[in-house]
Structures are given as structure tokens and as C-alpha cells.
């Protein structure tokens, strides 16, 4: 399965946006996309929405997590929130059942992303506002396989 369905360009406008937290969110959006694509329970969702709309949802949901991550890091909350309102903001007429399935996929993608980050030296969630060369490396060489 191709990892880079959600393009990195969605997470920065200029070099100042090429920070570690945005890199983390880019990787998370791709994890979420893979979870949605692989979920048998979301087959109807995939039939009802174009690939472009699913990608746009993954980008939106990932970016929407930024405030929740910040609130957790600064002690304003005890955990990162996976809120149904994030889904309803993008899909206002979504069913409760489908929203729950998307949140389940989002949480599973989050846990997988955190697991992938354990051995990474960048520590994107700790030093999130530090600039990273990962976006530039991706532009020059593509996703490492």
C-alpha cells in the first residue's frame, strides 16, 4: 500500500511551517488514510466519498488535532482528544455510527503513529516547533522505503 496518499505540501505554506509537529501530523494523516482504506467496516464510507475527499478529510482531521496536542503538551488537558465534532465539522450530516467508525480508525492510527515514533530521534511531539529538514528531504528523494 502506498504510504504517501496524503501529500506533505498540505502541511506547510512556506519554510517556516516545516516544523516537526507538522511532519508528525503529515505522517499521522497518512496513517489515518491507511486505516480508513483497510477497514472493512468503512467500505460504505469509501464508496460514498471520492479518494480526494477522503484525503481532504484525513488532512483536516490531522490538522484539527494540533490544538488538542498543544493543550496536552501545555497541561491544559490530560490527554489528546478524539472528538466527534472534528468529524461533524467536515461531514455535518454524518451518521453517528459512521462517525464512531472514523474515530476508531483515527485512534488506531494515532496509536500506530506513536508506536512508529518511539525509535525516532526527532521527538516531534516534544520539540514540535523546531524546524525539520524532513520536508526538504522528502521533496528531494521521496518517501524512504
N, C-alpha and C positions, 0 to 999 in steps of 0.2 A: 504494500500500500504506500502510495506517495505521501510523504510527510508534509511537504510544503504546499498544501492546498490553500492555506491562508498565507498571503504574501507579507513579508516583513515590512514592505512600504506602507502598510496600513497602520503601523505603529510609530511612525516618525514623519515629521514635516521637514525638518532640517537637522543638521548635525547636533544641535543642542538637545534634540529629542532622542538621540541614540544612547539612551541610558539603560542600565542593567534591568530596571523594573520593566521597561517597555520590551526588552528582549525576553524576559520571563513571560510577559503577557502574550507576546507573539508565539512562543513555544506552547503556552497553555491553550491558546486559540486553536492551534493545530491538534493538540491532544483532544480537545473537545470535539473538533471536527471528526477525528478518527473514531471517537466513542459514538458519535451520532451515526456515522457511516456503518459501524459494525453492529449496532444494536438491532436485533430482530424486532424489538418492541417499538422501535421508531421507524419501521418500514413505511407505515402510512404517512408519517410526517415527511419522510423523504420523497414520497410520491406526490405529496401536496405542495411541495416547495422546490423551486429550482436550486441547482447547485450554487448559483450566485447568491441566492437569498440565504441559503444555509451558511455559506461562508460569511456573509454580512452579519448574520446572527452571531456566529462564533466571535467575530471581531467585536461586535457590540457588547456581548456578554463579558468577554475578556476585559475590555476597557472599563466596563461598568464595575468590575471587581477592584479597580485601582483604589477607589475611596475606601472600600472595606479593608483592603490590605493596609492602607495608610492608617486607618483607625486602629487596627490591630497592632501595628508597629509602634504607634504613639500612645498606646494604653487606653484609648477611648472605648475600645471594645475588647472582649476577651478572646474573640475568635473572628475568623473571616466569615462573612455572611453569604449564604447562597439563598437569595431571596426570590420568591416567585415574581415579585414586582419587576425584577430585571427581565424576565421572560415576557410579562404582560406589557411592559413598555415597548418591546419590539413587536410583539404579537398581541394587540389589545383584545382580540376575540378568541384567544387560545382557550382550549378546554382545560379544566383543572387536571384531568388525567394526563394529558399531553404535557402540560407544564411540569407536573411531577416527574414524568419520564425524562424531560430535558434537564431538570435539576439533578436527578440521579446521575445522568451522564456527566453533568458539569462537576459534580462532587467526585465521581470516579476519575475524571480527567485531572482534577486538582490533586488528588492523592497520588496518581501516577506521575504527575509533573513534579511534585515534591520528592517522590522517590528518585526520580531521574536527577534531581538537583543535589542529592546527598553527597555525591562524589565530585561535584563540580567545584572548582576553585573560585569561580566568580562570586558566589554568595549574593545572587541578585536580589533576594528578599531582605538581606541585611544592609547591603550597600547599594540600594536601589537607584539612588540618584547620581551615582558615579557614571561617567561616560564609559562606554564599552566599544571596542573595535569589532565586536561580533557582527554588527550590521554591515560594516565595511568588508569584513572577511567573506560574509555571505554573498555580497554583491560581486566580489572578485572571483570566488571559487565555487559558489553554490553550496548547497547543504552537504556537510560531511557525511559520508556513508561508511 
